[in-house]
Amino acid sequence: MTSEPLTPSEIERYGRHILLPEIGGAGQQKLKGAAVLVIGAGGLGSPVLEYLAGAGVGTIGIIDDDTVSLSNLQRQTIHGTGTVGDRKTRSAAARIRELNPHITVDRHELRFSDDNAPGLTFGYDLLIDGSDNITTRYAAADAAERARIPLVTGAVGRFDGSVTVLKPYETGPDGALLPGYRDLFPEVPPEGMLPACAETGIVGALTGVIGTLMAMEAIKLITGAGDPLVGRLLMYDALSARFDVVKYRRR
């Protein structure tokens, strides 16, 4: 992560960050110098992309091979009615540039996979997985581990969601390797076991809750503020308004 000094307009824009001792000017420069790759410009990707852009992350990559549909707009708030039919990467990039012209946006109009992962992750400091299918989640976890970059991964159901952070290439205070995705979910579920939201439904605001938590974890990882969710799965039940944390370790 390298960056040029903050300009006067950037200092004004990010003033509320700079006031925070945990971030300050040094942390804001880290955000400016960071390159973050986001899988998915949908329900989870929308708040992730908007809050990373607002926070001043200098380079944001977006991976998505889909187009905007009317049924997306209930939860995918980075898109608008006028963008229905457009590529999600194009729509999201336009919104990011409107929100913060200081951001460089890389668009990748394809589906993330084991085959293209090495080329896609190259040059990025952090990977965020907001995909909606289990195959991509495992591919993202493997790719981040190979590239030795942190992964923030989230998932949502009808009224529940979860977030965790993975750094399985590092060791913890006890000298043991930190857990990976397969330590949390050892086996890929059979196809069809996890139905899509198109089949079960989902409340739109839920993706905002989980996606915003994912963005917060990314900001913490980049700036060094706080304690990221490494080895901890944060779970949210919207119907009971309850958060729970489950710890997990290397198997």
HUCOR-V769516 format. One record per backbone hydrogen bond with DSSP energy under -0.5 kcal/mol. CO is the residue of the C=O (numbers start at 0). NH is the residue of the N-H. If there is no record, write none. Layout:
BEGIN
CO,NH
CO,NH
END
This chain:
BEGIN
6,10
7,11
8,12
9,13
11,14
13,16
13,17
14,18
16,19
16,23
19,22
19,23
22,26
23,27
24,28
25,29
26,30
27,31
28,32
29,33
30,33
30,57
32,1
33,58
34,124
34,125
35,37
35,60
36,38
36,127
37,39
37,62
38,129
41,45
42,46
43,47
44,48
45,49
46,50
47,51
48,52
49,53
50,54
51,55
51,56
52,55
57,103
58,35
59,105
60,37
61,63
61,107
62,39
65,87
67,84
68,71
68,72
69,72
70,73
71,74
71,75
74,76
75,78
79,82
80,83
82,85
85,67
86,90
87,91
88,92
89,93
90,94
91,95
92,96
93,97
94,98
95,99
99,102
102,104
103,59
104,106
105,61
107,63
107,109
112,116
115,119
116,120
117,121
120,123
124,149
125,36
126,151
127,38
127,129
128,153
132,136
133,137
134,138
135,139
136,140
137,141
138,142
139,143
140,144
141,145
142,146
143,147
143,148
149,126
150,152
150,165
151,128
152,163
154,161
157,202
158,237
158,238
159,156
160,235
161,154
162,233
163,152
164,230
165,150
166,169
169,177
171,174
175,171
178,166
179,182
179,183
180,183
180,184
189,192
192,194
195,198
195,199
196,200
202,205
202,206
203,206
203,207
204,208
205,209
206,210
207,211
208,212
209,213
210,214
211,215
212,216
213,217
214,218
215,219
216,220
217,221
218,222
219,223
219,224
225,227
227,229
228,164
228,230
228,231
230,247
231,233
232,234
232,245
233,162
234,243
235,160
235,237
236,240
236,241
241,236
243,234
245,232
END
